[in-house]
């Protein structure tokens, strides 16, 4: 780089791709810096070569220089005490501009260094008497800012280096190695005896070369050739971390000339060989595993753990070191110190099994230490459910209520398992704390809070208000689980709560509007529980259930529920009201034997309830509702409801059977009157029952016979056969019926005789007409066509019926158009009757389906069809 001059120094930048050399060419003002490209795959190439000082400037000497790692900064210290600073953007120009940093009276600069921190770059300048620092680059700000000047001492040549591990400048002096902070100056010292002649950094180590004879000893021994007479130096390699420093290597060498950290090792160049030959020593760092083994064997656990953390050892290895360190304290019964070490693994997130620590302290019966360790696990979100349970058990075992309260109050819920905490506290008797945890919004254990409040505090009204504040879905679940208890101790408040949960407080709506709200309207409709879902809460108090349902289904105004939902509740309410009605009937029966006033009150209440039941039944008339009414009324003996439902459903036979079983002729007649038009057989059954009944039923029989007569339901002979089995019925009782029947029969006979006479006359006339057509000539006097009404002309067609037509007005079948259209329906009817006459199976079905005179009419009808003619029977 400088073949004819002096090389002042070398340094590398940009990850070793750039080499910067500072030296002189042997001419005045010839000090230059040169930048070379020293990539491995190419020969070194000179990139930049510029003067440090201006040719017209004073004659100055450069003592030292330094460059930033990215070659964005370059600083040169000179013997005048000034520092020349170049920015990266100026280094490549032909005449770069340097920023000169100087103060009056400053001694020569012995060293310059750049310390690159996270947000800024600091320039240190050392002289023999002071250490100065400047901020030369801070984020995007390139302005120069003075930070500190420490006049407590300086640095000799080659006795300083930056140490990024501790963010400081290390300066080696005879007393010690001092660390200078960019802002505060001298902050600490590492004792190291001997006069320092060299200080160098390697990774997290710094290497110092000391001599007992002082720096002049090196010069004094340069002319000697015997190794024994050459000066001796101590090479010390010290590991330095922010909280730990110790000597990693120390040995004596003969006449050390250079110490070079390179290629991952430290090279020491010494002239201590035979006949003063130069010898190169290599100091190689032991592997991390060997370092840790050495320190652990020496029971230097703190240093081993720090090296493991800084060196990137596996977490398992680091955790094992802390475990052995803690065990060493534990074996000495230094439980507090051991716990502090164990807890470091929690702070650092190292994989030390918590059960190991817990078991050790439990065996030693140190519950307080177990609680401290488990609390640390919770603070770091490393606790499991079992850890939460054990921690709370420790607190309860220690009876440390204040600490327990503080833990639950200050510890976020995310750091422990709420369910386990509630379970442990409740089992230990801390019901208030358990309820407080369950009540927290982020926990949301509503079920546990309600259960604890009811089981341990008996605060029923307060619990009802708490449930009221919950979302409707959660409130519904609480009512299903605990509604029976609440209904038993706070019935009114619980019923009001159910109303609120089911949105029954709102104004009544039209059924169609309520259906829209429930089925398709509103975002909250799906979250509103149905009344039917909450009915189990009333199991212990059916009277409250009856009042609640009556207020919904029978309340003033329209029902607030959709029709479908109301009909599902209808059977429940009906059953409850019928049960209440039956109870009133029993009470009335008991009151009759006692005071008359109580009986009258019970009777009045019974009438009111009866009216409400019938109003409820009439309000719900769907088929399912009527079926429920029929079943419940029949089960509990509510007669009016039973009759109403059976009539609406058309179950008349049930009503007749009920009247037959109880021989209730009054209701029997009512059934026949109301339903007899729909089923005429009811009158026939009534007649049979009344005829067989031993009671006085003359009036009812007369009424039945009157209806049978008007409707002609039963033949006279069948009525006579039915009535003859009743010994209590006299001829006088049925005389009007018999007289009317005989009169009717006589009128029928007379009418039939008249019709027969007319038929014989018509047959005689038709036979005479046929004879006339066969024996006598017919005269056709019509001269117009009966079809088109135009004058007839030849050829023409004449029919015996007396109609005349043009030949083109007659259809192809050859029949008279006029007579054919009139005769066609009759012909079809005759064919239909002949076919029907041949179907004997239908005849007997028709005959069996008729009764009384209708059977006779049926036979006569089939006689008209020719069913009994010889020809018809032959076909059959």
C-alpha positions in Angstrom: 0.0 0.0 0.0 2.8 2.4 0.9 6.0 0.9 -0.6 8.3 4.0 0.0 6.7 5.3 3.2 5.3 4.4 6.5 2.2 2.3 7.3 0.4 3.8 10.3 -2.5 1.3 10.6 -4.9 -1.1 8.9 -8.5 -2.0 9.5 -11.3 -3.9 7.7 -14.9 -3.0 7.0 -18.1 -4.3 5.3 -17.7 -7.8 6.7 -14.1 -8.1 5.6 -14.7 -7.0 2.0 -12.9 -3.7 2.4 -9.4 -3.0 3.7 -8.5 0.5 4.7 -4.9 1.5 5.1 -3.4 4.7 6.5 0.2 5.7 5.8 2.5 8.1 4.1 4.5 8.1 0.9 7.6 9.7 2.4 6.8 13.3 1.1 5.5 16.3 3.0 1.8 16.2 3.6 1.8 12.8 2.1 -0.4 11.0 4.6 -3.1 9.2 2.7 -5.9 6.7 3.3 -6.5 3.9 0.8 -9.5 1.6 0.4 -9.0 -1.8 -1.2 -11.5 -4.4 -2.4 -10.2 -7.7 -0.9 -12.9 -10.2 -1.8 -11.7 -13.8 -1.7 -12.3 -14.5 -5.4 -10.4 -11.5 -6.7 -7.0 -9.8 -6.3 -7.1 -6.8 -4.0 -8.1 -3.7 -6.0 -7.5 -0.1 -5.0 -10.8 1.7 -4.9 -10.0 5.1 -3.3 -6.8 6.9 -2.4 -7.0 10.4 -0.9 -4.9 12.8 1.1 -5.7 13.3 4.8 -4.3 16.8 5.0 -4.3 19.6 2.6 -1.0 20.3 0.8 -1.2 24.0 1.9 -2.0 23.1 5.5 0.4 22.8 8.5 2.7 19.9 8.7 0.7 17.3 10.8 1.3 13.7 11.7 -1.5 11.1 11.8 -1.2 8.8 14.9 -4.2 6.5 14.6 -7.5 6.0 12.6 -10.7 4.0 12.7 -13.5 3.2 10.3 -17.2 2.2 10.8 -18.2 -1.4 10.1 -20.1 -0.3 7.0 -17.5 2.2 5.9 -19.9 5.1 6.4 -17.5 6.9 8.8 -13.7 7.4 8.9 -11.8 9.2 11.7 -8.1 10.0 11.9 -6.4 11.3 15.1 -3.3 13.6 14.7 -0.6 14.8 17.0 -2.2 18.3 17.3 -5.0 16.8 19.4 -7.5 17.2 16.5 -9.7 14.5 15.0 -10.5 14.4 11.2 -13.9 12.9 10.4 -15.1 11.9 7.0 -18.7 10.7 6.1 -19.1 7.8 3.8 -20.6 9.8 1.0 -17.4 12.0 0.9 -14.8 9.2 0.9 -15.0 8.5 -2.8 -14.7 12.1 -4.2 -11.3 13.4 -5.4 -11.0 16.1 -2.7 -13.1 14.9 0.3 -14.1 17.4 2.9 -13.2 16.4 6.5 -14.9 17.7 9.6 -12.1 18.7 12.0 -12.8 18.3 15.7 -10.2 20.1 17.8 -9.9 21.9 21.1 -7.1 24.3 22.2 -4.4 22.7 24.3 -5.3 19.1 23.7 -2.4 16.6 23.7 -1.8 14.3 20.7 -4.6 11.8 20.0 -3.5 8.2 20.8 -6.6 6.3 19.6 -10.0 6.8 17.9 -12.8 4.3 17.9 -16.4 4.0 16.7 -19.0 2.4 19.0 -22.1 1.5 17.0 -25.2 1.3 19.2 -28.8 0.6 18.3 -29.9 4.2 17.5 -26.6 6.1 17.2 -22.9 5.9 16.4 -20.4 7.3 19.0 -16.9 8.5 18.2 -14.3 8.1 21.0 -11.0 10.0 20.9 -8.3 9.2 23.5 -5.3 11.1 24.5 -2.8 10.5 27.3 -4.8 12.6 29.7 -8.5 12.4 28.7 -11.2 10.5 26.9 -13.7 12.4 24.7 -16.9 11.2 23.0 -19.2 12.6 20.3 -22.4 11.4 18.7 -21.6 11.5 15.0 -24.7 9.8 13.6 -28.1 9.4 15.2 -30.8 7.7 13.1 -31.2 10.1 10.1 -29.4 13.0 11.9 -25.7 13.4 10.8 -25.0 16.4 13.0 -22.0 16.3 15.4 -22.9 16.5 19.1 -20.4 16.4 21.9 -21.3 13.9 24.6 -18.7 13.9 27.3 -15.0 14.6 28.2 -13.5 12.6 31.1 -10.2 14.2 32.3 -9.6 11.5 34.9 -7.1 9.7 32.6 -6.3 8.8 29.1 -4.9 5.9 27.1 -1.5 5.1 25.7 -1.1 3.9 22.1 -2.7 0.5 21.4 -4.2 0.4 24.9 -7.9 1.0 24.1 -10.7 -0.8 22.2 -14.5 -0.6 22.0 -16.4 -3.4 23.6 -20.0 -3.7 22.3 -20.9 -6.3 24.8 -20.9 -3.7 27.6 -21.5 -0.7 25.3 -18.3 1.0 26.4 -14.8 1.9 25.5 -12.2 -0.1 27.4 -9.0 1.7 28.4 -6.0 -0.3 29.8 -3.9 1.6 32.3 -1.5 0.4 34.9 -4.1 0.3 37.7 -6.9 -1.6 35.9 -8.9 -1.8 32.7 -11.5 1.0 32.8 -14.9 1.1 31.0 -16.0 4.4 29.6 -19.7 5.1 28.9 -20.3 7.5 26.0 -22.5 9.8 28.2 -21.2 9.3 31.7 -17.5 8.7 31.2 -15.6 6.3 33.5 -18.2 3.9 35.0 -16.3 0.8 36.2 -13.0 -0.8 36.4 -11.7 -4.4 36.2 -8.5 -4.8 38.3 -5.6 -6.1 36.4 -2.0 -5.6 37.7 0.9 -4.6 35.5 1.7 -1.9 33.0 -0.4 -2.4 29.9 1.2 -2.3 26.5 -1.6 -3.7 24.3 -5.4 -4.1 24.5 -7.4 -6.0 21.9 -11.0 -7.3 21.7 -12.0 -10.8 20.6 -15.8 -11.6 20.6 -16.9 -11.2 24.3 -13.3 -11.3 25.4 -10.6 -8.6 25.7 -6.9 -9.4 25.6 -4.3 -7.3 27.4 -0.5 -7.6 27.3 1.2 -6.4 30.5 4.9 -6.1 31.4 6.5 -5.5 34.8 9.2 -3.3 33.4 6.7 -0.9 31.8 6.3 0.0 28.2 10.0 0.7 27.9 11.0 -2.8 28.6 10.0 -3.8 25.1 12.4 -1.4 23.6 15.1 -2.3 26.0 15.1 -5.9 25.0 14.9 -5.5 21.3 18.6 -5.6 20.8 19.2 -8.8 22.7 19.1 -12.1 21.1 19.0 -14.4 24.2 15.5 -15.4 25.1 16.4 -15.4 28.8 17.4 -11.7 28.5 14.3 -10.7 26.5 11.5 -9.0 28.2 8.6 -11.1 29.5 4.9 -10.2 29.1 1.7 -11.6 30.5 -1.1 -12.2 28.0 -4.4 -12.2 29.8 -7.7 -13.0 28.1 -10.8 -11.9 30.2 -14.4 -12.7 29.5 -16.6 -9.7 30.1 -20.4 -9.7 30.3 -22.5 -6.9 31.8 -22.9 -8.8 35.1 -19.9 -11.1 35.0 -16.2 -10.8 34.4 -13.5 -13.3 34.9 -10.1 -14.3 33.5 -10.5 -17.0 31.0 -6.7 -17.4 30.1 -3.5 -16.0 31.4 0.1 -17.0 30.5 3.6 -15.5 30.2 5.2 -14.9 26.8 8.6 -13.7 25.7 8.8 -10.4 23.8 5.3 -10.2 22.4 5.2 -8.1 19.3 1.6 -8.5 18.1 -1.7 -9.9 19.2 -4.1 -10.5 16.3 -7.7 -11.8 16.6 -8.6 -13.5 13.3 -10.1 -16.6 11.9 -12.0 -17.3 15.1 -8.8 -17.5 17.3 -6.3 -15.2 18.8 -2.8 -15.2 17.4 0.1 -14.1 19.6 3.4 -13.3 17.8 6.4 -13.6 20.0 10.2 -13.6 19.6 10.7 -16.2 22.3 12.0 -19.0 20.0 15.5 -20.4 19.8 18.1 -17.8 19.0 15.4 -15.2 19.2 13.3 -16.5 16.4 9.7 -15.3 16.0 7.1 -17.8 17.2 3.3 -17.7 16.4 1.0 -19.0 19.1 -2.7 -19.8 18.6 -5.2 -19.4 21.4 -8.4 -21.2 20.6 -11.6 -20.9 22.6 -12.9 -24.1 24.1 -16.4 -25.3 23.0 -19.4 -24.1 24.9 -19.9 -27.6 26.4 -16.3 -27.8 27.7 -16.6 -24.3 29.2 -19.8 -25.2 31.0 -18.4 -28.6 32.3 -15.4 -26.8 33.7 -17.4 -24.2 35.5 -19.9 -26.7 36.8 -17.2 -28.9 38.2 -15.8 -25.9 40.0 -19.4 -25.3 41.2 -19.3 -21.8 39.6 -22.9 -22.1 38.6 -23.7 -18.4 38.2 -20.9 -18.0 35.7 -21.9 -21.2 33.9 -25.5 -20.1 33.6 -24.5 -16.6 32.3 -22.2 -18.2 29.7 -24.9 -20.6 28.7 -27.4 -17.8 28.2 -24.9 -15.5 26.3 -23.5 -18.4 24.3 -26.9 -19.7 23.1 -26.8 -23.0 24.8 -29.9 -25.2 24.5 -32.6 -24.3 27.1 -32.4 -27.7 28.6 -28.7 -27.3 29.3 -29.2 -23.9 30.9 -32.2 -25.2 33.0 -30.0 -28.1 34.2 -27.3 -25.6 35.4 -29.9 -23.6 37.3 -31.3 -26.8 38.8 -27.9 -27.9 40.0 -27.3 -24.4 41.4 -30.6 -24.5 43.3 -29.9 -28.0 44.5 -26.6 -26.9 46.0 -28.4 -24.3 48.0 -31.2 -26.7 48.9 -28.8 -29.2 50.3 -27.3 -26.5 52.5 -30.9 -25.7 53.7 -30.6 -22.3 52.2 -34.2 -22.5 51.0 -34.6 -18.8 50.1 -31.5 -18.8 47.9 -32.5 -22.0 46.3 -35.9 -20.7 45.5 -34.5 -17.6 44.0 -32.4 -19.7 41.6 -35.3 -22.0 40.7 -37.5 -19.0 40.0 -34.9 -17.7 37.5 -35.8 -20.6 35.3 -39.4 -19.3 35.3 -38.4 -15.8 34.5 -36.3 -17.0 31.6 -38.9 -19.5 30.4 -36.5 -22.4 30.8 -37.8 -26.0 30.7 -37.4 -26.9 34.3 -40.3 -29.2 35.4 -42.2 -27.3 38.1 -43.2 -30.5 39.8 -39.5 -31.1 40.6 -39.3 -27.9 42.6 -42.7 -28.3 44.2 -42.0 -31.9 45.4 -38.7 -30.9 46.9 -40.2 -28.1 49.0 -43.3 -30.2 49.9 -41.0 -32.9 51.2 -39.3 -30.3 53.3 -42.7 -29.0 54.4 -41.9 -25.5 53.1 -45.4 -24.5 52.0 -44.6 -20.9 51.9 -41.8 -21.4 49.4 -44.1 -23.6 47.3 -46.6 -20.7 47.2 -44.0 -18.2 46.1 -42.8 -20.5 43.3 -46.3 -21.2 42.1 -47.2 -17.5 42.2 -44.2 -16.9 39.9 -45.5 -19.5 37.5 -48.9 -17.7 37.4 -47.2 -14.4 36.8 -45.4 -15.8 33.7 -48.6 -17.6 32.4 -46.9 -21.0 32.8 -49.3 -22.4 35.4 -51.5 -25.4 34.8 -54.8 -26.1 36.5 -53.1 -28.3 39.1 -50.7 -25.4 39.9 -53.6 -23.0 40.5 -55.3 -25.6 42.8 -52.0 -26.2 44.7 -51.3 -22.5 45.1 -54.7 -21.7 46.6 -54.4 -24.8 48.8 -51.1 -23.4 50.1 -52.7 -20.1 50.9 -55.6 -21.7 52.6 -53.3 -24.0 54.5 -51.2 -21.1 55.7 -54.4 -19.2 56.5 -52.8 -16.3 54.7 -56.0 -14.5 53.9 -54.4 -11.2 53.0 -52.0 -12.7 50.5 -54.8 -14.8 49.0 -57.0 -11.7 48.6 -54.1 -9.8 47.1 -53.4 -12.6 44.6 -56.9 -12.9 43.5 -57.4 -9.1 43.3 -54.1 -8.2 41.5 -53.5 -11.3 39.4 -55.1 -11.1 36.0 -57.6 -14.0 35.3 -55.5 -15.0 32.3 -52.7 -16.1 34.7 -54.7 -18.8 36.4 -57.6 -21.2 35.9 -60.8 -19.7 37.3 -62.7 -23.0 37.5 -60.0 -24.6 39.6 -59.7 -21.5 41.8 -63.4 -21.5 42.5 -63.4 -25.2 43.3 -60.5 -25.0 45.7 -61.8 -21.9 47.5 -65.2 -23.3 47.9 -63.9 -26.6 49.3 -61.8 -24.6 51.8 -64.7 -22.5 52.9 -63.8 -19.3 51.2 -67.2 -18.9 49.7 -67.0 -15.1 49.3 -63.7 -15.2 47.3 -65.0 -18.1 45.2 -68.1 -16.0 44.4 -66.1 -12.9 43.7 -64.0 -14.8 41.1 -67.1 -16.3 39.5 -68.7 -12.9 39.3 -65.8 -11.3 37.4 -66.8 -10.2 33.9 -63.7 -11.8 32.2 -64.4 -15.1 34.0 -68.2 -15.4 33.4 -68.7 -18.4 35.7 -72.4 -17.4 36.2 -73.4 -21.0 37.1 -70.8 -21.1 40.0 -71.8 -17.7 41.3 -75.5 -18.5 41.4 -74.9 -21.9 43.0 -72.6 -20.5 45.7 -75.0 -17.7 46.4 -77.9 -20.1 46.9 -76.2 -22.9 48.7 -74.0 -20.9 51.1 -75.4 -17.4 51.4 -79.1 -18.0 50.8 -79.3 -14.7 49.1 -82.3 -15.5 46.9 -83.4 -11.9 46.0 -79.9 -10.8 45.2 -79.4 -13.9 43.0 -82.6 -13.1 41.1 -81.3 -9.6 40.4 -77.9 -11.0 39.3 -79.6 -13.4 36.9 -81.8 -10.5 35.6 -78.6 -8.7 34.5 -77.3 -11.7 32.5 -77.9 -12.2 28.8 -81.2 -14.0 28.2 -79.7 -17.2 27.1 -77.5 -17.4 30.2 -80.4 -16.3 32.4 -82.6 -19.1 30.9 -80.0 -21.7 31.7 -79.7 -20.4 35.3 -83.5 -20.6 35.7 -83.6 -24.2 34.4 -80.9 -25.2 36.9 -81.9 -23.2 39.9 -85.5 -22.1 39.2 -87.0 -24.6 41.7 -85.0 -23.3 44.6 -85.7 -19.7 43.7 -89.4 -20.4 43.2 -89.5 -22.0 46.6 -88.0 -19.0 48.5 -88.7 -16.0 46.3 -91.7 -16.9 44.1 -92.9 -13.5 43.2 -89.4 -12.2 42.2 -88.7 -15.4 40.3 -91.9 -15.1 38.3 -91.1 -11.5 37.5 -87.7 -12.6 36.3 -89.2 -15.2 34.0 -91.4 -12.5 32.5 -88.4 -10.3 31.8 -86.4 -13.2 30.4 -89.2 -14.2 28.0 -90.0 -10.6 27.1 -93.5 -10.7 28.5 -93.3 -7.2 30.0 -93.9 -5.6 26.6 -97.3 -4.4 25.4 -99.5 -7.2 24.0 -99.2 -7.5 20.2 -101.4 -8.8 17.5 -100.9 -12.5 17.0 -99.6 -12.1 13.5 -97.2 -9.4 14.7 -96.0 -11.5 17.6 -95.4 -14.4 15.2 -93.3 -12.2 13.0 -91.2 -11.0 16.0 -90.6 -14.6 17.2 -90.0 -16.2 13.8 -88.3 -13.8 11.6 -87.9 -10.4 13.1 -85.2 -8.9 15.2 -81.7 -9.9 15.9 -82.5 -10.7 19.6 -85.5 -13.0 18.8 -83.3 -16.1 18.7 -81.8 -15.4 22.1 -85.2 -15.0 23.8 -86.1 -18.3 25.5 -89.6 -19.8 25.1 -91.9 -19.9 28.0 -92.3 -23.7 27.6 -88.6 -24.1 28.2 -88.8 -22.5 31.6 -91.8 -24.4 32.9 -89.6 -26.9 34.9 -88.8 -24.0 37.3 -92.4 -24.2 38.5 -92.4 -27.9 39.4 -92.2 -27.2 43.1 -95.0 -24.6 43.1 -97.8 -25.4 40.6 -100.1 -22.7 42.0 -97.5 -20.1 40.8 -97.4 -21.8 37.5 -101.1 -21.6 37.1 -101.2 -17.9 37.9 -98.3 -17.3 35.6 -99.9 -19.1 32.6 -103.3 -17.6 33.3 -101.7 -14.1 33.2 -100.4 -15.0 29.7 -103.2 -16.9 28.1 -106.1 -15.4 29.9 -104.8 -12.0 30.8 -106.5 -8.8 29.7 -106.0 -8.0 26.1 -104.5 -10.3 23.5 -102.0 -13.0 24.3 -98.4 -11.7 23.9 -97.2 -15.1 22.5 -97.6 -16.5 19.0 -100.5 -18.7 18.5 -98.4 -21.9 18.1 -96.5 -21.2 21.3 -99.7 -20.4 23.2 -101.3 -23.6 22.0 -98.3 -25.6 23.4 -98.9 -24.0 26.8 -102.7 -24.5 26.6 -102.7 -28.2 27.8 -100.6 -27.3 30.8 -102.8 -24.5 32.0 -106.0 -26.4 31.3 -104.8 -29.3 33.4 -103.8 -27.0 36.3 -107.2 -25.2 36.2 -109.1 -28.4 36.0 -107.2 -29.8 39.0 -107.9 -26.6 40.9 -111.6 -27.0 39.9 -111.6 -30.5 41.2 -110.0 -29.3 44.5 -112.8 -26.7 44.9 -115.4 -29.4 44.3 -113.9 -31.5 47.1 -113.6 -28.5 49.3 -117.3 -27.7 48.6 -118.3 -31.2 49.5 -116.4 -30.9 52.8 -117.9 -27.5 53.5 -121.4 -28.7 53.1 -121.0 -30.8 56.2 -119.7 -27.7 58.1 -120.5 -24.1 57.9 -122.9 -22.9 55.2 -121.0 -19.6 54.6 -117.9 -21.4 53.6 -119.8 -23.6 51.3 -121.3 -20.6 49.5 -117.9 -19.0 49.1 -116.5 -22.3 47.6 -119.5 -22.5 45.3 -119.0 -19.0 44.1 -115.3 -19.6 43.4 -116.1 -22.8 41.7 -118.5 -21.0 39.3 -115.9 -18.4 38.5 -113.2 -21.0 37.8 -115.6 -23.0 35.7 -116.3 -20.0 33.6 -112.6 -19.2 33.1 -112.0 -22.8 32.1 -114.7 -22.8 29.5 -113.4 -19.4 28.2 -109.9 -20.9 27.9 -111.3 -23.9 26.0 -113.3 -21.8 23.6 -110.3 -19.6 23.0 -108.2 -22.5 21.5 -110.2 -24.4 18.9 -107.5 -26.1 16.9 -107.7 -29.9 16.4 -104.7 -30.5 18.7 -106.1 -28.2 21.4 -109.5 -29.8 21.2 -107.8 -33.3 21.5 -106.0 -32.1 24.6 -109.2 -30.7 26.0 -111.0 -34.0 25.4 -108.3 -36.1 27.0 -107.9 -33.9 30.1 -111.6 -33.3 30.6 -112.3 -37.1 30.4 -109.4 -37.8 32.7 -110.4 -35.4 35.4 -114.2 -35.5 34.9 -114.7 -32.0 33.6 -118.0 -32.7 31.9 -118.6 -29.4 30.1 -115.2 -29.4 28.6 -115.5 -33.0 27.6 -118.8 -32.4 25.8 -117.5 -29.3 24.1 -114.4 -30.9 22.7 -116.2 -34.1 21.6 -118.8 -32.2 19.7 -116.3 -30.0 18.0 -114.3 -33.1 17.0 -117.3 -35.1 15.9 -116.8 -37.7 18.5 -120.6 -38.2 19.2 -120.3 -41.8 20.1 -118.1 -40.8 23.1 -120.9 -38.5 24.3 -123.6 -41.2 23.8 -121.5 -43.7 25.7 -120.9 -41.3 28.5 -124.7 -40.6 28.8 -125.4 -44.4 28.7 -122.9 -45.1 31.4 -124.3 -42.4 33.7 -127.9 -42.8 32.6 -128.1 -39.1 32.1 -131.2 -38.7 29.9 -131.1 -34.9 30.0 -127.6 -34.7 28.5 -128.5 -37.5 26.1 -131.4 -35.4 24.7 -129.1 -32.4 24.4 -126.5 -34.4 22.5 -129.2 -35.7 20.1 -130.6 -32.2 19.5 -127.2 -30.6 18.9 -125.6 -33.4 16.9 -128.5 -35.5 15.6 -128.6 -33.5 12.3 -125.0 -34.6 11.7 -125.5 -38.3 12.7 -129.2 -39.5 12.6 -128.2 -42.8 14.2 -127.9 -41.0 17.5 -131.7 -40.8 17.7 -132.0 -44.5 17.1 -129.5 -45.2 19.9 -131.3 -42.9 22.2 -134.6 -44.7 21.5 -133.0 -48.1 22.3 -131.5 -46.8 25.5 -134.7 -45.1 26.7 -136.7 -48.1 25.9 -134.4 -50.3 28.0 -134.1 -47.7 30.8 -136.1 -48.5 33.9 -136.6 -44.8 34.7 -139.5 -42.6 33.8 -138.6 -41.5 30.3 -142.0 -41.1 28.6 -141.4 -37.5 27.7 -138.0 -38.2 26.2 -139.3 -41.2 24.3 -142.1 -39.1 22.8 -139.6 -36.5 21.7 -137.4 -39.1 20.1 -140.3 -40.7 18.3 -141.4 -37.3 17.1 -138.0 -36.8 15.5 -137.9 -40.3 14.1 -141.3 -39.7 12.5 -140.3 -36.4 11.0 -137.0 -37.8 9.6 -138.4 -41.2 8.8 -135.3 -42.9 10.4 -136.7 -46.3 11.5 -139.5 -48.5 10.1 -142.6 -48.8 12.1 -142.1 -52.5 12.8 -138.5 -51.9 14.2 -139.9 -49.1 16.5 -142.6 -51.5 17.8 -140.0 -54.2 18.4 -137.8 -51.8 20.3 -140.6 -50.4 22.5 -142.2 -53.7 23.3 -139.2 -54.7 25.5 -140.0 -51.7 27.8 -142.6 -52.7 30.4 -143.1 -49.0 31.5 -144.3 -47.8 28.1 -148.0 -48.0 27.4 -150.0 -47.8 24.2 -151.2 -44.4 25.1 -147.7 -43.1 25.3 -147.0 -44.1 21.6 -150.5 -43.7 20.3 -149.7 -40.3 18.5 -146.7 -41.9 16.8 -148.7 -44.9 15.6 -151.6 -42.9 14.4 -149.3 -40.6 12.4 -147.5 -43.6 10.9 -150.7 -45.4 9.9 -152.0 -42.2 8.4 -148.8 -41.7 6.5 -149.0 -45.3 5.2 -152.6 -44.9 4.0 -151.7 -41.7 2.2 -148.8 -43.5 0.6 -151.0 -46.4 -0.6 -153.6 -44.1 -2.0 -150.9 -42.1 -3.9 -149.4 -45.3 -5.3 -152.8 -46.5 -6.5 -153.4 -43.2 -8.4 -150.0 -43.4 -10.1 -150.7 -47.0 -11.1 -154.0 -45.9 -12.7 -152.2 -43.1 -14.6 -149.6 -45.6 -15.8 -152.2 -48.1 -17.1 -153.9 -45.3 -19.1 -150.6 -44.1 -20.6 -149.7 -47.7 -21.6 -153.1 -48.2 -23.3 -152.7 -44.9 -25.2 -149.2 -45.9 -26.4 -150.5 -49.4 -27.5 -153.3 -47.8 -29.5 -150.9 -45.5 -31.2 -148.6 -48.3 -32.2 -151.5 -50.3 -33.6 -152.6 -47.2 -35.6 -149.1 -46.8 -37.1 -149.0 -50.5 -38.1 -152.5 -50.7 -39.7 -153.4 -47.2 -41.0 -152.0 -44.9 -43.6 -150.2 -41.8 -42.4 -150.6 -38.4 -44.1 -147.7 -36.0 -44.0 -149.0 -32.5 -44.4 -145.9 -30.5 -43.5 -144.4 -28.7 -46.4 -141.4 -27.2 -44.6 -138.2 -28.8 -43.4 -138.2 -29.1 -39.6 -134.4 -28.5 -39.6 -133.8 -25.5 -41.9 -137.4 -24.2 -42.1 -137.3 -24.0 -46.0 -139.9 -25.2 -48.4 -139.5 -28.9 -49.0 -138.7 -30.2 -52.5 -138.0 -33.7 -53.8 -136.3 -35.7 -52.7 -137.5 -35.4 -49.1 -137.4 -37.7 -46.0 -140.6 -38.3 -43.9 -140.5 -40.0 -40.5 -143.5 -41.7 -38.8 -143.1 -39.3 -35.9 -144.5 -36.6 -38.2 -141.3 -34.7 -39.0 -140.1 -34.0 -42.6 -136.6 -33.0 -43.8 -134.5 -32.3 -46.9 -132.3 -35.3 -47.6 -129.2 -33.1 -46.9 -130.6 -32.1 -43.5 -130.8 -35.6 -42.2 -127.7 -37.1 -40.4 -126.0 -40.2 -41.6 -127.5 -42.4 -38.8 -130.9 -42.3 -40.5 -132.8 -41.1 -37.4 -135.0 -38.1 -37.0 -132.8 -35.3 -35.8 -135.6 -33.8 -33.7 -136.6 -37.0 -32.0 -133.1 -38.4 -31.7 -131.9 -35.4 -29.6 -134.9 -35.8 -27.2 -134.6 -39.6 -27.0 -130.9 -39.9 -26.6 -130.8 -39.0 -22.8 -133.6 -41.5 -22.2 -131.8 -44.2 -24.2 -128.6 -43.6 -22.1 -130.6 -43.6 -18.9 -132.2 -46.9 -19.9 -128.8 -48.4 -20.6 -127.5 -47.3 -17.3 -130.5 -48.7 -15.4 -130.2 -52.0 -17.2 -126.5 -52.2 -16.3 -127.4 -51.2 -12.7 -130.1 -53.9 -12.6 -127.6 -56.5 -13.4 -125.3 -55.5 -10.4 -126.9 -57.4 -7.5 -124.0 -56.6 -5.1 -124.8 -52.9 -5.2 -128.4 -53.6 -4.8 -127.9 -55.4 -1.5 -125.5 -52.8 -0.2 -128.0 -50.1 -1.0 -130.7 -52.1 0.7 -128.7 -52.6 3.9 -127.8 -48.9 4.0 -131.4 -48.0 4.2 -133.9 -48.3 7.0 -137.7 -48.4 7.4 -139.7 -47.2 4.5 -136.5 -46.3 2.7 -135.8 -50.0 2.2 -139.2 -50.4 0.5 -138.4 -47.4 -1.6 -135.1 -48.9 -2.5 -136.8 -52.1 -3.7 -139.3 -50.1 -5.8 -136.4 -48.1 -7.3 -134.7 -51.3 -8.4 -138.0 -52.6 -9.8 -138.1 -49.6 -12.1 -134.6 -50.6 -13.3 -135.9 -54.0 -14.2 -133.9 -55.8 -11.6 -136.6 -58.4 -11.1 -137.6 -58.9 -14.8 -137.1 -62.3 -16.3 -134.6 -60.9 -18.8 -132.6 -59.1 -16.2 -132.4 -62.1 -14.0 -131.3 -64.2 -16.9 -128.5 -61.8 -17.6 -127.5 -61.9 -14.0 
